[in-house]
């Protein structure tokens, strides 16, 4: 099976369309209902559209086959897209926090009750999108798609916090109008936290950090089952977008001919590529068993 970013592209497009509709609804409801928390929520949905477009572009570039200038492909475009998205979210969090502080010290009317209905619909929609997109990102092991999913989760959380703030402002009456703005301030903290969650794995991938131990364990188990393999030494794995590249040292009988050792290496590589669809290539180094005993 050949792994492709098509599933990620489709989920990203779905997110863009959903965010466009929700941004318009929340923006209008926020202005008419006198709720800055809802307006801040609309701003985040708008930035989600821009960030989803960045993710979409990263996935498209990462899917370009290797060429002379990029022999390992263009997979790094995917974590780079996630990095840009996270920095974008940090900027949005700061902007919302600054405006929230201004609104807190500025007297204004409490939000309209109908804004709560809008927020309930938004929370349900965004949480559903998070679960769908995150599962897609997990299935193709895409950092960028999973970062896009966390946008939906952060939007659901900020909408829920806005609903709480509006409820307090409405129920509390005079003197509690700023609860809505405090909810927007809380939303900015959530957005910044999710930006950090996105940035950390993206930076690790750009820096060729080792993947989880489960990935290496699976590769080793597959290699050991190949006839002629006496043992395994080093196993180095790095991630390039949706795919992994493996460097593996295989121990064989020291007295065998070069051609036989080459055949075992070829079989190990073929078996790993056959079983693990997310591995793009395997480089095998043969180690003679008698050399290791010296």
PATIFI-212689 format. One record per residue (C-alpha): residue in one letter; x, y, z; residue number from 0. Coordinates in Angstrom, 3 decimals, padded with zeros to 6 digits. Layout:
! residues N
@type A | c1 X | c2 Y | c3 Z | seq NUM .
...
END
This chain:
! residues 294
@type X | c1 000.000 | c2 000.000 | c3 000.000 | seq 0 .
@type X | c1 001.344 | c2 003.448 | c3 -000.959 | seq 1 .
@type X | c1 000.860 | c2 006.165 | c3 001.635 | seq 2 .
@type X | c1 -000.414 | c2 009.468 | c3 000.191 | seq 3 .
@type X | c1 -001.492 | c2 012.799 | c3 001.718 | seq 4 .
@type X | c1 -004.873 | c2 012.762 | c3 -000.081 | seq 5 .
@type X | c1 -006.859 | c2 011.943 | c3 003.073 | seq 6 .
@type X | c1 -005.165 | c2 014.815 | c3 004.864 | seq 7 .
@type X | c1 -005.901 | c2 017.193 | c3 002.003 | seq 8 .
@type X | c1 -009.599 | c2 016.293 | c3 002.021 | seq 9 .
@type X | c1 -009.924 | c2 016.742 | c3 005.792 | seq 10 .
@type X | c1 -008.141 | c2 020.096 | c3 005.558 | seq 11 .
@type X | c1 -010.517 | c2 021.331 | c3 002.860 | seq 12 .
@type X | c1 -013.479 | c2 020.247 | c3 004.989 | seq 13 .
@type X | c1 -012.051 | c2 022.248 | c3 007.901 | seq 14 .
@type X | c1 -011.586 | c2 025.332 | c3 005.720 | seq 15 .
@type X | c1 -015.213 | c2 025.247 | c3 004.575 | seq 16 .
@type X | c1 -016.530 | c2 024.686 | c3 008.111 | seq 17 .
@type X | c1 -014.402 | c2 027.496 | c3 009.540 | seq 18 .
@type X | c1 -015.531 | c2 029.901 | c3 006.837 | seq 19 .
@type X | c1 -019.205 | c2 029.293 | c3 007.667 | seq 20 .
@type X | c1 -018.661 | c2 029.421 | c3 011.432 | seq 21 .
@type X | c1 -016.518 | c2 032.573 | c3 011.262 | seq 22 .
@type X | c1 -019.322 | c2 034.448 | c3 009.484 | seq 23 .
@type X | c1 -021.984 | c2 033.178 | c3 011.907 | seq 24 .
@type X | c1 -019.925 | c2 033.964 | c3 015.017 | seq 25 .
@type X | c1 -018.824 | c2 037.363 | c3 013.728 | seq 26 .
@type X | c1 -022.366 | c2 038.509 | c3 012.973 | seq 27 .
@type X | c1 -023.726 | c2 037.077 | c3 016.244 | seq 28 .
@type X | c1 -020.890 | c2 038.685 | c3 018.206 | seq 29 .
@type X | c1 -021.512 | c2 042.153 | c3 016.761 | seq 30 .
@type X | c1 -025.307 | c2 041.991 | c3 017.029 | seq 31 .
@type X | c1 -025.180 | c2 040.295 | c3 020.446 | seq 32 .
@type X | c1 -022.536 | c2 042.627 | c3 021.926 | seq 33 .
@type X | c1 -020.134 | c2 039.775 | c3 022.782 | seq 34 .
@type X | c1 -016.398 | c2 040.317 | c3 022.370 | seq 35 .
@type X | c1 -015.752 | c2 036.702 | c3 023.376 | seq 36 .
@type X | c1 -017.802 | c2 035.603 | c3 020.374 | seq 37 .
@type X | c1 -016.025 | c2 038.120 | c3 018.150 | seq 38 .
@type X | c1 -012.671 | c2 036.755 | c3 019.396 | seq 39 .
@type X | c1 -013.959 | c2 033.285 | c3 018.582 | seq 40 .
@type X | c1 -014.813 | c2 034.462 | c3 015.065 | seq 41 .
@type X | c1 -011.303 | c2 035.878 | c3 014.719 | seq 42 .
@type X | c1 -009.823 | c2 032.512 | c3 015.661 | seq 43 .
@type X | c1 -012.010 | c2 030.741 | c3 013.097 | seq 44 .
@type X | c1 -010.769 | c2 033.197 | c3 010.475 | seq 45 .
@type X | c1 -007.148 | c2 032.499 | c3 011.407 | seq 46 .
@type X | c1 -007.955 | c2 028.792 | c3 011.283 | seq 47 .
@type X | c1 -008.835 | c2 029.250 | c3 007.621 | seq 48 .
@type X | c1 -005.435 | c2 030.805 | c3 006.955 | seq 49 .
@type X | c1 -003.607 | c2 028.134 | c3 008.963 | seq 50 .
@type X | c1 -005.545 | c2 025.340 | c3 007.240 | seq 51 .
@type X | c1 -004.483 | c2 026.790 | c3 003.897 | seq 52 .
@type X | c1 -000.877 | c2 026.651 | c3 005.119 | seq 53 .
@type X | c1 -001.355 | c2 023.012 | c3 006.138 | seq 54 .
@type X | c1 -002.930 | c2 022.257 | c3 002.764 | seq 55 .
@type X | c1 000.045 | c2 023.827 | c3 000.988 | seq 56 .
@type X | c1 002.493 | c2 021.891 | c3 003.160 | seq 57 .
@type X | c1 000.757 | c2 018.612 | c3 002.376 | seq 58 .
@type X | c1 000.718 | c2 019.351 | c3 -001.359 | seq 59 .
@type X | c1 004.449 | c2 020.121 | c3 -001.362 | seq 60 .
@type X | c1 005.310 | c2 017.115 | c3 000.825 | seq 61 .
@type X | c1 003.597 | c2 014.859 | c3 -001.712 | seq 62 .
@type X | c1 005.932 | c2 015.926 | c3 -004.544 | seq 63 .
@type X | c1 008.209 | c2 012.988 | c3 -005.508 | seq 64 .
@type X | c1 011.991 | c2 013.157 | c3 -004.883 | seq 65 .
@type X | c1 014.070 | c2 014.984 | c3 -007.486 | seq 66 .
@type X | c1 017.737 | c2 015.817 | c3 -008.110 | seq 67 .
@type X | c1 017.733 | c2 018.725 | c3 -005.650 | seq 68 .
@type X | c1 015.638 | c2 016.870 | c3 -003.045 | seq 69 .
@type X | c1 016.673 | c2 013.188 | c3 -003.149 | seq 70 .
@type X | c1 014.777 | c2 012.473 | c3 000.092 | seq 71 .
@type X | c1 011.618 | c2 014.109 | c3 -001.188 | seq 72 .
@type X | c1 009.828 | c2 017.210 | c3 000.086 | seq 73 .
@type X | c1 008.449 | c2 015.780 | c3 003.329 | seq 74 .
@type X | c1 009.955 | c2 018.509 | c3 005.530 | seq 75 .
@type X | c1 007.393 | c2 020.926 | c3 004.084 | seq 76 .
@type X | c1 004.826 | c2 019.239 | c3 006.322 | seq 77 .
@type X | c1 006.410 | c2 020.011 | c3 009.744 | seq 78 .
@type X | c1 007.473 | c2 023.433 | c3 008.443 | seq 79 .
@type X | c1 003.806 | c2 024.160 | c3 007.717 | seq 80 .
@type X | c1 002.913 | c2 023.084 | c3 011.253 | seq 81 .
@type X | c1 005.614 | c2 025.402 | c3 012.622 | seq 82 .
@type X | c1 004.242 | c2 028.381 | c3 010.690 | seq 83 .
@type X | c1 000.736 | c2 027.574 | c3 011.923 | seq 84 .
@type X | c1 001.854 | c2 027.444 | c3 015.560 | seq 85 .
@type X | c1 003.648 | c2 030.806 | c3 015.298 | seq 86 .
@type X | c1 000.532 | c2 032.216 | c3 013.663 | seq 87 .
@type X | c1 -001.541 | c2 030.998 | c3 016.613 | seq 88 .
@type X | c1 000.830 | c2 032.607 | c3 019.123 | seq 89 .
@type X | c1 000.351 | c2 035.940 | c3 017.351 | seq 90 .
@type X | c1 -003.442 | c2 035.542 | c3 017.409 | seq 91 .
@type X | c1 -003.398 | c2 034.674 | c3 021.134 | seq 92 .
@type X | c1 -001.424 | c2 037.825 | c3 021.926 | seq 93 .
@type X | c1 -003.753 | c2 040.017 | c3 019.822 | seq 94 .
@type X | c1 -006.891 | c2 038.616 | c3 021.494 | seq 95 .
@type X | c1 -005.359 | c2 039.014 | c3 024.976 | seq 96 .
@type X | c1 -004.513 | c2 042.666 | c3 024.324 | seq 97 .
@type X | c1 -007.995 | c2 043.477 | c3 023.004 | seq 98 .
@type X | c1 -009.630 | c2 041.549 | c3 025.874 | seq 99 .
@type X | c1 -007.721 | c2 043.659 | c3 028.405 | seq 100 .
@type X | c1 -008.994 | c2 046.797 | c3 026.709 | seq 101 .
@type X | c1 -012.575 | c2 045.534 | c3 026.751 | seq 102 .
@type X | c1 -012.354 | c2 044.613 | c3 030.457 | seq 103 .
@type X | c1 -011.595 | c2 048.211 | c3 031.458 | seq 104 .
@type X | c1 -014.174 | c2 049.659 | c3 029.047 | seq 105 .
@type X | c1 -017.797 | c2 049.785 | c3 030.337 | seq 106 .
@type X | c1 -020.318 | c2 048.093 | c3 028.003 | seq 107 .
@type X | c1 -023.607 | c2 046.198 | c3 027.908 | seq 108 .
@type X | c1 -023.944 | c2 042.492 | c3 028.674 | seq 109 .
@type X | c1 -024.105 | c2 040.073 | c3 025.698 | seq 110 .
@type X | c1 -027.484 | c2 039.067 | c3 024.248 | seq 111 .
@type X | c1 -028.862 | c2 035.656 | c3 025.362 | seq 112 .
@type X | c1 -029.152 | c2 034.338 | c3 021.773 | seq 113 .
@type X | c1 -025.349 | c2 034.244 | c3 021.517 | seq 114 .
@type X | c1 -025.404 | c2 031.201 | c3 023.805 | seq 115 .
@type X | c1 -027.362 | c2 029.195 | c3 021.220 | seq 116 .
@type X | c1 -024.784 | c2 030.054 | c3 018.581 | seq 117 .
@type X | c1 -021.951 | c2 028.925 | c3 020.843 | seq 118 .
@type X | c1 -023.559 | c2 025.576 | c3 021.671 | seq 119 .
@type X | c1 -023.825 | c2 024.807 | c3 017.942 | seq 120 .
@type X | c1 -020.221 | c2 025.892 | c3 017.437 | seq 121 .
@type X | c1 -018.877 | c2 023.707 | c3 020.264 | seq 122 .
@type X | c1 -020.633 | c2 020.595 | c3 018.929 | seq 123 .
@type X | c1 -019.481 | c2 021.264 | c3 015.366 | seq 124 .
@type X | c1 -015.856 | c2 022.009 | c3 016.232 | seq 125 .
@type X | c1 -015.452 | c2 019.070 | c3 018.620 | seq 126 .
@type X | c1 -016.822 | c2 016.765 | c3 015.921 | seq 127 .
@type X | c1 -014.352 | c2 018.225 | c3 013.410 | seq 128 .
@type X | c1 -011.492 | c2 017.755 | c3 015.873 | seq 129 .
@type X | c1 -012.233 | c2 014.064 | c3 016.314 | seq 130 .
@type X | c1 -012.568 | c2 013.458 | c3 012.572 | seq 131 .
@type X | c1 -009.467 | c2 015.424 | c3 011.477 | seq 132 .
@type X | c1 -007.290 | c2 014.116 | c3 014.327 | seq 133 .
@type X | c1 -008.148 | c2 010.521 | c3 013.414 | seq 134 .
@type X | c1 -007.162 | c2 011.275 | c3 009.808 | seq 135 .
@type X | c1 -003.887 | c2 012.843 | c3 010.965 | seq 136 .
@type X | c1 -003.178 | c2 009.863 | c3 013.197 | seq 137 .
@type X | c1 -003.931 | c2 007.364 | c3 010.433 | seq 138 .
@type X | c1 -001.395 | c2 008.976 | c3 008.072 | seq 139 .
@type X | c1 000.959 | c2 010.104 | c3 010.893 | seq 140 .
@type X | c1 000.845 | c2 013.737 | c3 009.778 | seq 141 .
@type X | c1 002.086 | c2 016.425 | c3 012.164 | seq 142 .
@type X | c1 000.457 | c2 019.163 | c3 010.084 | seq 143 .
@type X | c1 -002.964 | c2 017.481 | c3 009.921 | seq 144 .
@type X | c1 -002.929 | c2 016.789 | c3 013.661 | seq 145 .
@type X | c1 -002.031 | c2 020.440 | c3 014.253 | seq 146 .
@type X | c1 -005.014 | c2 021.405 | c3 012.113 | seq 147 .
@type X | c1 -007.190 | c2 019.148 | c3 014.275 | seq 148 .
@type X | c1 -006.009 | c2 020.889 | c3 017.442 | seq 149 .
@type X | c1 -007.227 | c2 024.152 | c3 015.925 | seq 150 .
@type X | c1 -010.732 | c2 022.716 | c3 015.942 | seq 151 .
@type X | c1 -010.321 | c2 021.542 | c3 019.548 | seq 152 .
@type X | c1 -009.017 | c2 024.981 | c3 020.642 | seq 153 .
@type X | c1 -011.947 | c2 026.603 | c3 018.871 | seq 154 .
@type X | c1 -014.357 | c2 024.296 | c3 020.725 | seq 155 .
@type X | c1 -012.713 | c2 025.163 | c3 024.045 | seq 156 .
@type X | c1 -012.707 | c2 028.914 | c3 023.393 | seq 157 .
@type X | c1 -016.357 | c2 028.728 | c3 022.365 | seq 158 .
@type X | c1 -017.182 | c2 026.834 | c3 025.554 | seq 159 .
@type X | c1 -015.320 | c2 029.422 | c3 027.648 | seq 160 .
@type X | c1 -017.158 | c2 032.191 | c3 025.809 | seq 161 .
@type X | c1 -020.472 | c2 030.494 | c3 026.622 | seq 162 .
@type X | c1 -019.521 | c2 030.369 | c3 030.300 | seq 163 .
@type X | c1 -018.505 | c2 034.038 | c3 030.283 | seq 164 .
@type X | c1 -021.710 | c2 035.102 | c3 028.555 | seq 165 .
@type X | c1 -023.801 | c2 033.032 | c3 030.961 | seq 166 .
@type X | c1 -022.129 | c2 034.705 | c3 033.950 | seq 167 .
@type X | c1 -022.650 | c2 038.161 | c3 032.408 | seq 168 .
@type X | c1 -026.344 | c2 037.488 | c3 031.725 | seq 169 .
@type X | c1 -027.145 | c2 035.770 | c3 035.038 | seq 170 .
@type X | c1 -025.035 | c2 038.132 | c3 037.160 | seq 171 .
@type X | c1 -026.552 | c2 041.264 | c3 035.659 | seq 172 .
@type X | c1 -025.041 | c2 044.725 | c3 036.223 | seq 173 .
@type X | c1 -021.423 | c2 044.571 | c3 037.296 | seq 174 .
@type X | c1 -020.748 | c2 041.258 | c3 035.551 | seq 175 .
@type X | c1 -020.612 | c2 042.546 | c3 031.966 | seq 176 .
@type X | c1 -016.848 | c2 042.013 | c3 031.783 | seq 177 .
@type X | c1 -017.209 | c2 038.243 | c3 032.362 | seq 178 .
@type X | c1 -017.561 | c2 037.918 | c3 028.607 | seq 179 .
@type X | c1 -014.214 | c2 039.683 | c3 028.124 | seq 180 .
@type X | c1 -012.499 | c2 037.572 | c3 030.776 | seq 181 .
@type X | c1 -013.702 | c2 034.533 | c3 028.823 | seq 182 .
@type X | c1 -011.979 | c2 035.945 | c3 025.739 | seq 183 .
@type X | c1 -008.804 | c2 036.414 | c3 027.789 | seq 184 .
@type X | c1 -008.993 | c2 032.776 | c3 028.891 | seq 185 .
@type X | c1 -009.495 | c2 031.779 | c3 025.265 | seq 186 .
@type X | c1 -006.217 | c2 033.489 | c3 024.330 | seq 187 .
@type X | c1 -004.382 | c2 031.346 | c3 026.906 | seq 188 .
@type X | c1 -005.909 | c2 028.174 | c3 025.437 | seq 189 .
@type X | c1 -004.898 | c2 029.238 | c3 021.939 | seq 190 .
@type X | c1 -001.298 | c2 029.881 | c3 023.077 | seq 191 .
@type X | c1 -001.149 | c2 026.490 | c3 024.799 | seq 192 .
@type X | c1 -002.337 | c2 024.693 | c3 021.663 | seq 193 .
@type X | c1 000.212 | c2 026.651 | c3 019.631 | seq 194 .
@type X | c1 002.917 | c2 025.204 | c3 021.901 | seq 195 .
@type X | c1 001.490 | c2 021.683 | c3 021.493 | seq 196 .
@type X | c1 001.733 | c2 022.078 | c3 017.733 | seq 197 .
@type X | c1 005.195 | c2 023.676 | c3 017.693 | seq 198 .
@type X | c1 007.027 | c2 021.103 | c3 019.823 | seq 199 .
@type X | c1 006.536 | c2 017.974 | c3 017.633 | seq 200 .
@type X | c1 007.015 | c2 020.040 | c3 014.471 | seq 201 .
@type X | c1 010.415 | c2 021.299 | c3 015.661 | seq 202 .
@type X | c1 011.387 | c2 017.765 | c3 016.717 | seq 203 .
@type X | c1 010.583 | c2 016.487 | c3 013.243 | seq 204 .
@type X | c1 012.545 | c2 019.251 | c3 011.525 | seq 205 .
@type X | c1 015.497 | c2 018.402 | c3 013.799 | seq 206 .
@type X | c1 015.260 | c2 014.681 | c3 012.865 | seq 207 .
@type X | c1 014.355 | c2 013.606 | c3 016.384 | seq 208 .
@type X | c1 013.901 | c2 009.855 | c3 016.802 | seq 209 .
@type X | c1 010.286 | c2 008.629 | c3 016.470 | seq 210 .
@type X | c1 008.515 | c2 006.672 | c3 019.189 | seq 211 .
@type X | c1 010.099 | c2 003.404 | c3 020.340 | seq 212 .
@type X | c1 007.145 | c2 001.501 | c3 018.856 | seq 213 .
@type X | c1 008.280 | c2 002.420 | c3 015.329 | seq 214 .
@type X | c1 011.808 | c2 001.073 | c3 015.887 | seq 215 .
@type X | c1 010.478 | c2 -002.027 | c3 017.649 | seq 216 .
@type X | c1 008.216 | c2 -002.846 | c3 014.697 | seq 217 .
@type X | c1 011.084 | c2 -002.441 | c3 012.213 | seq 218 .
@type X | c1 013.385 | c2 -004.678 | c3 014.249 | seq 219 .
@type X | c1 010.741 | c2 -007.389 | c3 014.627 | seq 220 .
@type X | c1 010.171 | c2 -007.442 | c3 010.867 | seq 221 .
@type X | c1 013.902 | c2 -007.635 | c3 010.080 | seq 222 .
@type X | c1 014.531 | c2 -010.469 | c3 012.533 | seq 223 .
@type X | c1 012.034 | c2 -012.701 | c3 010.716 | seq 224 .
@type X | c1 014.091 | c2 -012.683 | c3 007.503 | seq 225 .
@type X | c1 016.152 | c2 -015.835 | c3 006.857 | seq 226 .
@type X | c1 019.878 | c2 -015.328 | c3 007.354 | seq 227 .
@type X | c1 019.588 | c2 -012.493 | c3 009.863 | seq 228 .
@type X | c1 021.543 | c2 -013.429 | c3 012.998 | seq 229 .
@type X | c1 021.062 | c2 -010.170 | c3 014.829 | seq 230 .
@type X | c1 020.533 | c2 -006.422 | c3 014.555 | seq 231 .
@type X | c1 022.795 | c2 -003.603 | c3 015.677 | seq 232 .
@type X | c1 022.037 | c2 000.072 | c3 015.105 | seq 233 .
@type X | c1 018.588 | c2 001.134 | c3 013.945 | seq 234 .
@type X | c1 018.233 | c2 004.826 | c3 013.160 | seq 235 .
@type X | c1 014.930 | c2 006.234 | c3 011.944 | seq 236 .
@type X | c1 013.953 | c2 009.738 | c3 010.904 | seq 237 .
@type X | c1 010.680 | c2 011.158 | c3 009.707 | seq 238 .
@type X | c1 010.225 | c2 013.100 | c3 006.479 | seq 239 .
@type X | c1 006.644 | c2 014.356 | c3 006.292 | seq 240 .
@type X | c1 004.374 | c2 011.323 | c3 006.191 | seq 241 .
@type X | c1 007.210 | c2 008.833 | c3 005.693 | seq 242 .
@type X | c1 010.102 | c2 007.305 | c3 007.610 | seq 243 .
@type X | c1 013.654 | c2 006.604 | c3 006.422 | seq 244 .
@type X | c1 015.491 | c2 003.751 | c3 008.144 | seq 245 .
@type X | c1 019.231 | c2 003.024 | c3 008.563 | seq 246 .
@type X | c1 019.680 | c2 -000.544 | c3 009.840 | seq 247 .
@type X | c1 022.778 | c2 -002.614 | c3 010.683 | seq 248 .
@type X | c1 022.143 | c2 -006.345 | c3 010.113 | seq 249 .
@type X | c1 024.405 | c2 -009.115 | c3 011.442 | seq 250 .
@type X | c1 024.970 | c2 -012.162 | c3 009.178 | seq 251 .
@type X | c1 027.284 | c2 -015.202 | c3 009.137 | seq 252 .
@type X | c1 030.800 | c2 -013.829 | c3 008.675 | seq 253 .
@type X | c1 031.968 | c2 -016.579 | c3 006.345 | seq 254 .
@type X | c1 029.275 | c2 -016.139 | c3 003.714 | seq 255 .
@type X | c1 029.981 | c2 -014.639 | c3 000.300 | seq 256 .
@type X | c1 029.374 | c2 -010.953 | c3 -000.396 | seq 257 .
@type X | c1 026.611 | c2 -011.872 | c3 -002.823 | seq 258 .
@type X | c1 024.785 | c2 -013.882 | c3 -000.135 | seq 259 .
@type X | c1 025.054 | c2 -011.008 | c3 002.341 | seq 260 .
@type X | c1 023.748 | c2 -008.635 | c3 -000.290 | seq 261 .
@type X | c1 020.792 | c2 -010.945 | c3 -000.951 | seq 262 .
@type X | c1 019.888 | c2 -010.987 | c3 002.773 | seq 263 .
@type X | c1 020.093 | c2 -007.194 | c3 002.891 | seq 264 .
@type X | c1 017.842 | c2 -006.972 | c3 -000.156 | seq 265 .
@type X | c1 015.319 | c2 -009.328 | c3 001.458 | seq 266 .
@type X | c1 015.295 | c2 -007.351 | c3 004.731 | seq 267 .
@type X | c1 014.684 | c2 -004.100 | c3 002.862 | seq 268 .
@type X | c1 011.920 | c2 -005.630 | c3 000.739 | seq 269 .
@type X | c1 010.161 | c2 -007.160 | c3 003.759 | seq 270 .
@type X | c1 010.211 | c2 -003.887 | c3 005.734 | seq 271 .
@type X | c1 008.856 | c2 -001.892 | c3 002.786 | seq 272 .
@type X | c1 006.192 | c2 -004.528 | c3 002.171 | seq 273 .
@type X | c1 004.848 | c2 -004.562 | c3 005.728 | seq 274 .
@type X | c1 005.284 | c2 -000.915 | c3 006.730 | seq 275 .
@type X | c1 003.494 | c2 001.401 | c3 004.291 | seq 276 .
@type X | c1 004.792 | c2 004.540 | c3 006.031 | seq 277 .
@type X | c1 008.463 | c2 003.673 | c3 005.404 | seq 278 .
@type X | c1 009.809 | c2 005.175 | c3 002.184 | seq 279 .
@type X | c1 013.265 | c2 003.604 | c3 002.106 | seq 280 .
@type X | c1 015.651 | c2 001.401 | c3 004.107 | seq 281 .
@type X | c1 019.450 | c2 001.533 | c3 003.997 | seq 282 .
@type X | c1 020.998 | c2 -001.776 | c3 005.131 | seq 283 .
@type X | c1 024.574 | c2 -002.138 | c3 006.436 | seq 284 .
@type X | c1 025.825 | c2 -005.736 | c3 006.755 | seq 285 .
@type X | c1 027.895 | c2 -006.704 | c3 009.823 | seq 286 .
@type X | c1 029.785 | c2 -010.073 | c3 009.856 | seq 287 .
@type X | c1 029.120 | c2 -012.031 | c3 013.051 | seq 288 .
@type X | c1 032.753 | c2 -013.081 | c3 013.579 | seq 289 .
@type X | c1 033.900 | c2 -009.441 | c3 013.478 | seq 290 .
@type X | c1 031.537 | c2 -008.588 | c3 016.326 | seq 291 .
@type X | c1 032.977 | c2 -011.432 | c3 018.430 | seq 292 .
@type X | c1 036.538 | c2 -010.069 | c3 018.269 | seq 293 .
END
